[in-house]
Amino acid sequence: MSEGKSCLVGVRSQPGAELHDKPTPCFPANIDADNNDGGRMRTSILIAIIAATALAGGCDRAKSPEQVSNDTNKAEQKGSAEIAKSEDSASKDVDKQAGKVDDQLVTFSNAAAKDAYDVAVAKADANRKVALAQCESQSGSAQSSCKDKADADYKAAKADAKAAAEANKQ
C-alpha cells in the first residue's frame, strides 16, 4: 500500500441516515492494480507448501539397520534413565509418607492407650460406687471392712489400668 492513500467508502452515521463519503484506509480489495502485495503472498504460500511436501517425502524412507540399532539403543537408554528417575522419586515419596504414617500410628496408639485407661478407670469408679452403696446395708465393722475392700479394689483396678496404658504407649 502506498502512504497517504485512502479509499472513499459510503458510510452511514446512523441507521437510516444518508450515505456520506468518508476516507478510510484501503483494504486489499480496494488496492490499485499496480500494487502486487497479494501476488507475493500467494507465491510465499506456494513455496512453503512445496518445501513441506519435499521434506515430508523423505520421511517414509527406511533407515539402515545400523541406524535403527543406534536409535533403538538410545531409546532404551533414555527409557531406562527415565524409569530409574521415576523409581527414585517414587521411593522418596513412599519413604516420606511412611514416616508420616509412622508418626500418625504412634499418635493413634497413644490416644487409644489413654482412652482405654480412661474407660478402665471409669469402670473401676462405677464398680466402687456400687460396692460402697452395697456396703451401706451393713453396719459397724462389717461396713467399714466392706468400704475398705471397695477402696482397695478401686485402687488395684486403677493401677492395672495405668500399667496397661503404659505398656501400650509408644
C-alpha positions as CSV (number, residue, x, y, z in Angstrom):
1,M,0.0,0.0,0.0
2,S,1.2,3.4,-0.7
3,E,1.2,6.0,2.1
4,G,-1.4,8.6,2.2
5,K,-3.8,6.7,0.0
6,S,-7.4,6.4,1.2
7,C,-10.4,4.9,-0.4
8,L,-13.8,6.5,-0.4
9,V,-16.4,4.3,1.2
10,G,-20.0,5.1,1.7
11,V,-20.7,5.3,5.5
12,R,-24.0,6.0,7.4
13,S,-23.6,7.9,10.6
14,Q,-26.7,6.2,12.0
15,P,-29.0,3.5,10.7
16,G,-31.4,5.1,8.2
17,A,-29.2,8.2,7.7
18,E,-27.9,9.3,4.3
19,L,-24.7,7.9,2.9
20,H,-21.7,10.1,3.3
21,D,-18.3,9.6,1.6
22,K,-15.7,9.1,4.3
23,P,-12.0,8.5,3.6
24,T,-10.9,5.1,5.1
25,P,-7.7,3.1,4.8
26,C,-7.5,1.0,1.7
27,F,-8.1,-2.8,2.0
28,P,-6.7,-5.4,-0.4
29,A,-9.9,-5.3,-2.4
30,N,-9.5,-1.6,-2.9
31,I,-5.8,-1.5,-3.8
32,D,-4.7,-0.3,-7.2
33,A,-3.8,-2.9,-9.8
34,D,-0.1,-1.8,-9.9
35,N,0.4,-2.8,-6.3
36,N,1.5,-6.6,-6.2
37,D,1.3,-7.4,-2.4
38,G,-1.3,-10.1,-3.0
39,G,0.8,-11.9,-5.6
40,R,3.8,-12.0,-3.4
41,M,1.8,-13.5,-0.6
42,R,0.4,-16.3,-2.9
43,T,4.0,-17.0,-4.1
44,S,5.3,-17.3,-0.5
45,I,2.5,-19.7,0.5
46,L,3.1,-21.8,-2.7
47,I,6.8,-22.1,-1.9
48,A,6.1,-23.1,1.7
49,I,3.7,-25.8,0.6
50,I,6.2,-27.2,-1.9
51,A,9.0,-27.2,0.7
52,A,6.8,-29.0,3.2
53,T,5.9,-31.6,0.6
54,A,9.5,-32.2,-0.3
55,L,10.6,-32.6,3.3
56,A,7.7,-34.9,4.1
57,G,8.6,-37.1,1.1
58,G,11.9,-38.1,2.7
59,C,10.2,-39.2,5.9
60,D,9.0,-42.6,4.6
61,R,12.4,-43.9,3.6
62,A,13.6,-46.9,5.6
63,K,16.7,-46.4,7.8
64,S,19.7,-48.6,7.7
65,P,19.9,-51.5,10.2
66,E,22.8,-49.8,11.9
67,Q,20.8,-46.5,12.3
68,V,17.8,-48.4,13.6
69,S,20.0,-50.3,16.1
70,N,21.6,-47.0,17.3
71,D,18.2,-45.3,17.6
72,T,16.8,-48.3,19.5
73,N,19.8,-48.3,21.9
74,K,19.4,-44.6,22.5
75,A,15.7,-45.0,23.2
76,E,16.3,-47.9,25.5
77,Q,19.0,-46.0,27.4
78,K,16.7,-42.9,27.7
79,G,13.8,-45.1,28.8
80,S,16.0,-46.8,31.4
81,A,17.1,-43.5,32.8
82,E,13.5,-42.2,33.0
83,I,12.4,-45.3,34.7
84,A,15.3,-45.1,37.3
85,K,14.4,-41.4,37.9
86,S,10.7,-42.2,38.4
87,E,11.5,-45.2,40.7
88,D,13.9,-43.0,42.8
89,S,11.2,-40.2,43.1
90,A,8.5,-42.8,44.0
91,S,10.8,-44.3,46.6
92,K,11.4,-40.9,48.2
93,D,7.7,-40.2,48.2
94,V,6.8,-43.5,49.8
95,D,9.5,-43.1,52.4
96,K,8.3,-39.6,53.2
97,Q,4.7,-40.8,53.5
98,A,5.7,-43.8,55.5
99,G,7.3,-41.5,58.0
100,K,4.1,-39.6,58.3
101,V,2.1,-42.8,58.7
102,D,4.5,-43.9,61.5
103,D,4.0,-40.6,63.3
104,Q,0.2,-41.0,62.9
105,L,0.3,-44.6,64.1
106,V,2.2,-43.6,67.3
107,T,-0.3,-40.8,67.9
108,F,-3.2,-43.2,67.3
109,S,-1.7,-45.8,69.6
110,N,-1.1,-43.3,72.4
111,A,-4.6,-41.9,72.1
112,A,-6.0,-45.5,72.1
113,A,-4.0,-46.3,75.3
114,K,-5.2,-43.2,77.0
115,D,-8.8,-43.9,76.1
116,A,-8.5,-47.5,77.3
117,Y,-7.1,-46.2,80.6
118,D,-10.0,-43.6,80.9
119,V,-12.6,-46.4,80.3
120,A,-10.9,-48.7,82.8
121,V,-10.8,-46.0,85.4
122,A,-14.5,-45.1,84.8
123,K,-15.4,-48.8,85.2
124,A,-13.4,-49.1,88.4
125,D,-15.0,-45.9,89.7
126,A,-18.5,-47.2,88.8
127,N,-17.8,-50.6,90.5
128,R,-16.5,-48.8,93.6
129,K,-19.7,-46.7,93.8
130,V,-21.9,-49.8,93.5
131,A,-19.8,-51.6,96.2
132,L,-20.0,-48.6,98.5
133,A,-23.7,-48.5,98.0
134,Q,-24.0,-52.2,98.9
135,C,-21.8,-51.6,102.0
136,E,-24.5,-49.3,103.3
137,S,-26.6,-52.4,104.0
138,Q,-24.1,-53.4,106.6
139,S,-23.3,-51.8,109.9
140,G,-20.3,-51.4,112.2
141,S,-17.0,-53.1,111.4
142,A,-18.5,-55.1,108.6
143,Q,-19.5,-51.9,106.8
144,S,-16.0,-50.4,107.4
145,S,-14.4,-53.6,106.2
146,C,-16.7,-53.6,103.1
147,K,-15.7,-49.9,102.3
148,D,-12.0,-50.7,102.7
149,K,-12.4,-53.6,100.3
150,A,-14.2,-51.4,97.8
151,D,-11.4,-48.8,98.0
152,A,-8.7,-51.4,97.7
153,D,-10.4,-52.9,94.6
154,Y,-10.7,-49.5,93.1
155,K,-7.0,-48.7,93.7
156,A,-6.0,-52.1,92.2
157,A,-8.2,-51.6,89.1
158,K,-6.8,-48.1,88.6
159,A,-3.2,-49.3,89.0
160,D,-3.9,-52.2,86.5
161,A,-5.4,-49.7,84.0
162,K,-2.3,-47.4,84.4
163,A,0.1,-50.3,83.8
164,A,-1.9,-51.5,80.7
165,A,-1.9,-47.9,79.3
166,E,1.9,-47.5,79.9
167,A,2.5,-50.9,78.2
168,N,0.5,-49.9,75.1
169,K,2.0,-46.4,74.9
170,Q,4.7,-45.8,72.3
